[in-house]
Amino acid sequence: MYSTDLTDTRWQIIKRTLHLDERKRKHCLRSIWNAIFYLVKTGCQWRMLPVNFPKWQLVYYYYRKWVNGEHFDLLLDNLRNKERVKRGQKGKPSLGIMDSQTVRWGNNRSFNGIDE
């Protein structure tokens, strides 16, 4: 058991939001989600995933599948909407603001050419 493991409540939210099916599998989807959260929190390499999780290849397969299917975006949208409603705002934002900032980096003198 790791501190990154899902609680029962959080797992139920993920299952409901993504409509995950309950078919028979060798490894349950909750253990795969726990492995992904472990990887994100610790920053370890895929191949260094502890042995009590499913094999890294399987975890990576589901991770790519869920990223390409925009499952993480759906979860974040759902979470953001709930948090906005809890704060007394509308679920969807009605306005967005973009800003840019100029940042100096490194030694910019190297960009000046010298003509001889």
N, C-alpha and C positions, 0 to 999 in steps of 0.2 A: 504494500500500500504506500503510495507516494502522496505528497501534499498537493500534487497537480491532478489527482484522480477526481473524477466527477462525483458530485453528491447525487443522491437519488432524485432530488428535485430538479437539478440541472439536467440530468440525463433524460428525465421525462419531458422537459421543455424541448430538448434537441429532438427527441423522438417525435413529438407532436408537430413541431415546426417543419421537419423534413419528411414527415410521413414515412419513417423507416419501417420496413416490413419485419415481421417476426419469424421469418422462415428459418429452418434449421441450418446452422453454420458450424464449422469446426471451431471458429473463434467468434465470440460475440462482438457486435459492433461497438459496444461500450468499451471493451478492452482496446479496440483500435483507436477510438477517440481519446482514451487515456494515454495511449502511446503518443499520439499527435500532440496533446497538451504537454506531455513530458518533454518532447523534442523542442517545442516552442519555448518552454520555460527555461530549460537547461542549455539549449543551443548545441546539444551534442550532435555528432554525425549520425546519419541514418544507420550505418553499419555498427555503430556503438550502442544501439538501443539495448537496454538490459534484457536478459533472457526470459524474464517473467512476462514480457509482452510478446505478442505474436511476432513472427519473423519480420525483419525490416522491409523485405520486398512486398509483403502483403500490406503492411501499414502504408508504404509508399504508393502502392497501387490504389488504395482507397483514397489517400490524400489527393492524388492527381485526379481521380474520378470526381471527387467532391469539389475540387478547385475548378475544374473544367465545367462542371454542372452548376457552378455559382451557388453551391450550398452555403459556403461561408458568408457570402454576401447576403443571402436570405436570412441567415441567423443574425447578422449584424443589423440589418434593417429592422427585423422584428424587435431586437433588443433596444435599438435606438427609439423606435416608436413607443414602446412601453415606457421607457425612461422619460420621454417627452410628455406623455400623458400623465405620468406620475407627478411631473413638475407643473401641471396645469396648462400645458401648451397643446397645440394640435399635434396629431401623430406625425404628419408629414410637414416638413418645413416649407414655408411659403416664399422664402427669400434666401439667396445665397450671395456671399461676398467673396470676391477673389482679390488677392493682394499680391504684389510682387516686391521683391527686395533685392537690392544690389549688394553683393558681398565681394569684398576683395579677398583674393586668395593667393598665396605664394608670392614669388618674386615676379612681378609683371614686367620688369625691365627686359626680360628675355624676349618679349613680343615686339620690342622696338628694333627695327633693322638698322644696320650700319652700312651706308653706301660709301664705298671707297673709290 
